[in-house]
Amino acid sequence: MDELQQFERARFDVAGQGVTITSWYEPEKTRWRANAPAHGHLLNHSGGDAPITAATRQKAIQDICTRLEKRMKEIEASRQTRSSRDYR
C-alpha cells in the first residue's frame, strides 16, 4: 500500500475541544502511529511530541485521545484549584 494513502488527518472532539489528529502506518515497524501536533506538549511532560504507537489506526487514535483528555482535565482541575485559592 502506498504510504501517502496511509496518512490521515482528522478532527476529533477531545474534552470539549477540537483537536486535529494525524495518523499513519509505519511499514518497517508494522505499526500505526498517531499524533496531535498542536497538542504534543500535553502528551509529553518533557516538551516533546512523540507519536503514540499501536497495532491499529483506531487504537492509536483512541490512545492519543484518551491521553489528551486526561491531561486536559488535569490542567483544568489545577486551574480551578488555583483560582479558588486566589479568591480566599
C-alpha positions, 0 to 999 in steps of 0.5 A: 500500500502506498504510504501517502494513502496511509496518512490521515488527518482528522478532527476529533472532539477531545474534552470539549475541544477540537483537536486535529489528529494525524495518523499513519502506518509505519511499514518497517515497524508494522505499526500505526502511529498517531499524533496531535501536533498542536497538542504534543506538549500535553502528551509529553511532560518533557516538551516533546511530541512523540507519536503514540504507537499501536497495532491499529489506526483506531487504537492509536487514535483512541490512545492519543485521545484518551491521553489528551483528555486526561491531561486536559482535565488535569490542567483544568482541575489545577486551574480551578484549584488555583483560582479558588485559592486566589479568591480566599 
